[in-house]
Amino acid sequence: MPVVVAEGVVKRFGATTALAGATCEIGRGVTGLVGANGAGKTTLLGLLLGLSAPDAGRLEVLGLDPRHAGPQVRALVGYSPEHRSLPPDVRANDLVAHLAEVHGLPRRAAVARASDALYQVGLGEERFRAIGTMSTGQTQRVKLAAALAHDPRLVLLDEPTDGLDPVQRDEMLMLIRRIGTEFGIDVVLSSHVLDEVERICDAAVIVGEGRVLAAGPLDALRSTVGGWLVEVAGGSDRLATALVARDLTVTPDGRRLLVEGVDDPAVLRDVLADLGLEVVRLQRRRLSLEDVFLESGVYGPVEGPA
């Protein structure tokens, strides 16, 4: 069963359309929700939590409709918001325990789970510090602990590395990966930094202008638009002419030819054999997530590798 199902989801705020028919399925594991700022990522997370209702379309989270079963959904889902406006005079353990109670845990269990969650995110020794005395990296970990304390089945993380330095960013990404593997909790990671998603996610949902432009496992996304790379010892011009004659798209790529529009490599082998050319390389083109993003038709300010 998919963790999240969205079918034709529309959400408007006055004259602004934040989501314009978003459709996707999110499975188990760690999934990146990718898009430029303003693409509709945070709006979708809010709908998944039942904080507001879509104007049209259907949503399911863990088999529940958040429009009608918001409290049940929020009992099963942890959420780390993008903003960092946490109460500065409250101790980390107290805040996490309070939010665990809000999710339905009894007081004693909430306090115990808060300590456990803060230890899991690396703040065991800092858990009784006031949040206002903590660094940005520690504050982000407090938010993550709060999302984990009630033992959810799914966590939604909105820009969890925002404001972190490179070392803190790497540590946070590895921690998120652990949550999705060792802890067995499914994760939806919203980010505008493609490198983050490519490093730790199993799948991605690419959002642009309120629509889902592409979705699926990373390997499948890379292969759907990748084409084939062909390199021969000599005669690449003749090869290009023969491939174009078969209505294939051919683009020079250094000493290689990028061939698009063919699914079966046997077509390429037949042309090579007919021309009697010596093959140096014939392989599926391996795309980065940035390539997939650009091929999807999104050209907003999304960051590539840092």
WOGIBEL-V458008 format. One record per run of one state. SS is the DSSP state (~ for helix, > for strand, _ for the rest). FROM is the first residue (numbers start at 1). TO is the last residue. If there is no record, write none. Layout:
SS	FROM	TO
SS	FROM	TO
This chain:
_	1	3
>	4	13
_	14	15
>	16	26
_	27	29
>	30	34
_	35	40
~	41	48
_	49	55
>	56	61
_	62	63
>	64	64
_	65	69
~	70	76
>	77	80
_	81	90
>	91	91
~	92	102
_	103	106
~	107	120
_	121	129
>	130	130
~	131	133
_	134	135
~	136	148
_	149	153
>	154	158
_	159	165
~	166	181
_	182	185
>	186	191
_	192	192
>	193	193
~	194	200
_	201	202
>	203	208
_	209	210
>	211	217
~	218	224
_	225	227
>	228	232
_	233	235
~	236	245
_	246	248
>	249	253
_	254	255
>	256	260
_	261	264
~	265	275
_	276	278
>	279	284
_	285	288
~	289	295
_	296	302
>	303	303
_	304	306
